[in-house]
Amino acid sequence: MSASFIFARDPQAPPPGLEGAVAAVGNFDGLHRGHRGVIARAQALAAKLSRPCILLTFEPHPADFCAGRTVIFRLTPPDAKAAQAARLGL
């Protein structure tokens, strides 16, 4: 399975081919066991529905965005998070 990473800025216009996708939504910092469980459930549902599965995450962290500055320590920088997601098949 190939993975691609799309930075979407308009929530009203999903990228082509992702309409109806099953999304695992969250910050997913570190992709620990709990995160992997959420992702596995989304992948199983996507397979059952014959839909794509996506990981919807945020950069910057919503708390940083709202504060206008960095307030949240990140375990995983965005590039590493993308690589971890790719290893999980997303």
Wavefront OBJ file of the C-alpha trace (Angstrom):
o trace
v 0.000 0.000 0.000
v 1.359 3.426 -0.857
v 0.978 6.352 1.471
v 0.687 9.987 0.622
v 0.526 12.994 2.849
v -1.764 15.847 1.970
v -1.884 19.158 3.748
v -5.505 20.228 3.365
v -6.445 23.743 4.294
v -10.086 23.809 3.156
v -12.334 21.463 5.145
v -15.145 22.045 2.647
v -13.181 20.478 -0.212
v -11.735 17.029 0.544
v -8.820 16.020 -1.676
v -9.868 13.977 -4.734
v -10.378 10.294 -3.999
v -10.920 10.797 -0.277
v -14.632 11.558 -0.308
v -16.320 9.137 2.088
v -13.036 8.132 3.725
v -12.971 6.722 7.237
v -10.867 9.070 9.365
v -8.965 8.445 12.564
v -8.921 11.951 14.076
v -6.537 13.245 16.713
v -3.150 14.756 17.416
v -1.475 11.309 17.484
v 1.724 12.513 19.131
v 3.937 9.464 19.494
v 1.485 6.940 18.002
v 1.412 4.844 21.160
v -0.626 1.654 21.694
v -3.893 3.555 22.227
v -3.387 5.545 19.038
v -2.597 2.361 17.127
v -5.848 0.851 18.442
v -7.884 3.816 17.172
v -6.143 3.571 13.803
v -6.697 -0.206 13.584
v -10.435 0.250 14.227
v -10.619 2.925 11.531
v -8.726 0.672 9.107
v -11.054 -2.255 9.838
v -14.143 -0.105 9.271
v -12.673 1.320 6.069
v -11.972 -2.199 4.787
v -15.503 -3.324 5.685
v -16.995 -0.327 3.848
v -14.498 -0.473 0.942
v -13.440 3.093 1.687
v -10.040 4.702 2.048
v -8.716 5.190 5.569
v -7.006 8.433 6.509
v -5.278 9.870 9.536
v -6.533 13.382 10.234
v -4.114 15.193 12.491
v -3.162 18.772 13.175
v -0.102 20.960 12.700
v 0.371 23.086 14.637
v -1.229 21.506 17.694
v -4.682 23.117 18.236
v -3.593 24.529 21.618
v -0.588 26.189 19.964
v -2.775 27.547 17.172
v -5.295 29.044 19.605
v -2.589 30.520 21.848
v -0.635 31.920 18.910
v 2.561 30.408 20.307
v 4.048 27.037 21.231
v 2.501 25.820 24.480
v 2.477 22.050 23.925
v 5.621 19.902 24.016
v 5.644 17.470 21.090
v 7.044 13.973 21.338
v 6.961 13.519 17.580
v 7.781 16.186 14.975
v 5.489 16.249 11.907
v 7.939 14.415 9.602
v 8.386 11.582 12.102
v 4.616 11.391 12.647
v 4.116 11.025 8.882
v 6.735 8.255 8.739
v 5.089 6.403 11.639
v 1.683 6.693 9.962
v 3.135 5.294 6.730
v 4.478 2.272 8.617
v 0.910 1.663 9.852
v -0.405 1.649 6.282
v -1.787 5.170 6.168
l 1 2 3 4 5 6 7 8 9 10 11 12 13 14 15 16 17 18 19 20 21 22 23 24 25 26 27 28 29 30 31 32 33 34 35 36 37 38 39 40 41 42 43 44 45 46 47 48 49 50 51 52 53 54 55 56 57 58 59 60 61 62 63 64 65 66 67 68 69 70 71 72 73 74 75 76 77 78 79 80 81 82 83 84 85 86 87 88 89 90
